[in-house]
Amino acid sequence: MQRAKENNKEPYRLKLNPAAKKRYKDKIKTIKGLDPYEHKVWSADINLLPNFQHPYIYNYMVLNVSAYTHEVYSNFKSVQQGQVFFTDGWVQDLEIVKVGQKTVISSKVNHSMRLSQKPLQPWVILSACGEVESAHCTCMAGVAEKCSHVAALLYKIDTAVRLRGHVTPTDVEAYWVMPSNITKVQGVPGHAIDFTTSSARKKALERSICGDTSTAPKIRTHLGGTCLPQKTLEDLKPLTDLMHAHRSGLCSVMEEFCHHYADPIQPSVTPKSLLRLRNPEMDGCDLMALLKYCEGLKHLVAVTGTEAAALEKNTKQQHKSDLWHSTRAGRITASIIHAVVSTSITTPAKSTVEKVCYPQKPSLRQTDSGPEAIQWGREKEDTARVSYITETELRHRDMKVEQCGFIVNPSFPEIGATPDALVYCACCGKGCLEIKCPFKHWDHNILQACTDKDFCVQFTEGRMLLKKTHKYYKQVQTQIFVTESQFCDFVVWTTKSLTTVRVMPDVGLWETLLPAAQDFFYKVVLPELVAHHYTNPPLPVSSADLPVPLVDSQARDKNKKRARKSTIKTPLATVQPGNTAHPKRRAPEKAVLWCFCRQPEELDDMVACDNQNCPIEWFHLGCVGLSSAPAREETWQCDACLSVTYQIQPTSYTSSDLLC
């Protein structure tokens, strides 16, 4: 395929303007029509070169007359720049071909400041005696035939001819003194950089060509007089040690000290979000086919020890961290593992699936206790932690309580936990801390709260215990095994009292909890992450009742509609059932079940589909991926109506017929 593309490529000469094209054809006529840019067979044998001499560069680049203006070039700047290109190593190997008595030499010259760009390609035609007849280059000034890249090529030809006359190929050490071809620049420490100037390299090259192997004086070295021995860094060690003690920037380029100046902040590799597993091509697939596809994704769930450590370190701000939110999405966290193992694998609760896969969804940020309880817990957590430390540290040796981030155990990366802190002490070892500030009992004594049958702890035989039937018990056990702790201090704080319940690992529970959670992850969570299988299932419409599609602009404009709804910045109106602001819908007065999720309108704000025959009509904003309703004058349709316009009577379908 690549060769076919090259064969169909338009010749370079055809891209030139008429005057340049005519001049180009005149030049290649002198070599029997051979186009150097089309010719494929070249030789690298420098013995094919004619007797080229250094003055020929000056004669051609400075004293020659332009074929276009008929004026003398006087192009001194290109001569100087060409010499720099050559001595710096930007000119690649020579390619030579003989055409009768004439010689065509071509090469490539790299861009000194843009190595990623395609090299420029100058070529020259030399007569039998070595004089330059004409030249060309693919750079912007190449049509004029006197650019710096042509000069660089001539310098390389001159050096090759002089080497051929002074040394033999068997004298290997002296023969390969030509500047090396630079194709890639690597970053190196400052002490390893060659700061030699181009003029100094030219002098060294001249001495090498002439066979001078003596140590040449460095540039700016005064000749004559007393020759003092050159100082080394070892001789200056007292000075360099003093400079290093004062953190002098000059030491950062010295081999002995450079490692002390390395950037202490190194990039860390954290696990990627599991939301990246989304594949729209799998939408609507049969569950068995989807599960088979998900089997090939298991390796993408894995987390290394290094990644887990970096994740915990970079998410210590917890809910204030974007990374904390993104890496929790798709993983079964300790706070929801009770709901996960309590739901059915075959028909999982949609709310549970959404809490695992989309924890950032606005409609899911409300818990059973409401947003006030969340706010109360976050505000009082630090107060409760200080009270816990004050009460506990006197009973333990060398106790430390440290904030932690989101923790994933590489042994079972499907599950994660974010304890409120990690606890260390010399007497008990490593533990985790979970703090609860119950809003319902904020002004009660803990013993008073224990009379509530729904309270998480109970007073039994003179001590407080965490109820094993409560969801917090599974949360704490998950935290213990994910963090590999010896215990968990479960703290309950109110404005009147504080109690600490030490919970030990329950191996029997974990041996049933872990497999159940992993089973849910691979059979429910992965299909949902890949194809939204449980939150947006295909409508169960029989083939006999399939609607007749209409070929219109709406069906063809599907992508445009999707783009419009996802780029809304400032909604002009929030459309809800009962709000007459929407011109095409009026929500029913009775509380009924709506949307794909079959939940009442109170779950979230709602938006109406503008297809008059939509069988569902009203959708929760969160369920269709909207953060706010479209503007009043905009048209919005659900995914089903975007793909097909229904040509049926409104009574043909009911919501219960089309919803699972």
Buried (B, 14 or more C-beta within 10 A) or exposed (E): EEEEEEEEEEEBBEEBEEEBBEBBEEBBEBBEEBBBBEBEEBEEEBEEBBEBBEEBBEEBBBEBEEBEEEEEBEBEEBBEBBBBBBBBBBBBEBBBBEBEEBBBBBBBBBBBEEEEEEBBBBBBBBBEEBBBBBBBBBBEBBBBBBBBBBBBBBBBBBBBBBBBEBBEEEEEEBBEBBBEEBEEEEEEEBEEEEEBEBEBBBBBBBBBBEEEEEEBEEEEEEEEEEEEEEEEEEEEEEEBEEBBEEEBEEBBBBEBBBEEBEEEEEEEEBBEBBBEBBBEEBBBBEBEEBBEBBEEBEEEBEBEEEBBBBBBEBBBEBEEBEBBBBBBBBBBBBBBBBBBBEBEEEEBBBBBBBBBBBBEBEBBEBEEEEEEBBEBBEEBBEBBBEBBBEEBBEEBEEBEBEEBBBBBBBEBBBBBBBBBBBBBBEEBEEBBBBBBBBBBBBEBEBEBBBEEEEBBBBBEEEEBBBBEEBBBBBBBBBBBBBBEBBBBBBBBBBEBBBBBBBBEBBEEBBEEBBEBBBBBBBBBBBBBBBBBBBBBBEBEBEEEEEBEEEEEEBBEBBEEBBEBBEEBEEBEBBBBBEBEEBEEBEBEEEEEEBBBBBBBBEBBBBBBBBBEBBBBBBBBBBBBBBEBBBBEEBBBBBBBBBEBBBEEEEEEBEBEEBBE
